[in-house]
Amino acid sequence: MANHHARNTSHVNWLDDWECRLIVEYYLEHFEEDYRHCAYMMMDAEIVHVKPSTVYKVLCRFGIIRHWSRKPSRRGREASNSLSECTSTGIWTSHTCISGGNPTT
């Protein structure tokens, strides 16, 4: 028999359905609070004793709150002003025209 004591196991799977239901119901009743504060409020009220990260995972699993998502980085996508002034009429290196067009600088 293999030893699985150090295996990565989701703690959400350790909760019973009634515990998940209580977490969701409590959060919906106190939606003005963040999930961390709700976790500690549930412990104080002796409803469910779970870590804030577990509350977050349960709420994500039921689609109540979504994973934090960032805006895509605009880094490297915007051309600097000097590059945006370059048109199809010519390629400019510093202030020297390589092929056709007038300098705009």
Buried (B, 14 or more C-beta within 10 A) or exposed (E): EEEEEEEEEEEBEEBEEEBBBBBBEBBEEBEEBBBEEBBEBBBEEEBBEBEBEBBBBBBBEEEBBEEEEEEEEEEEEEEEEEEEEEEEEEEBEEEEEEEEBEEEE
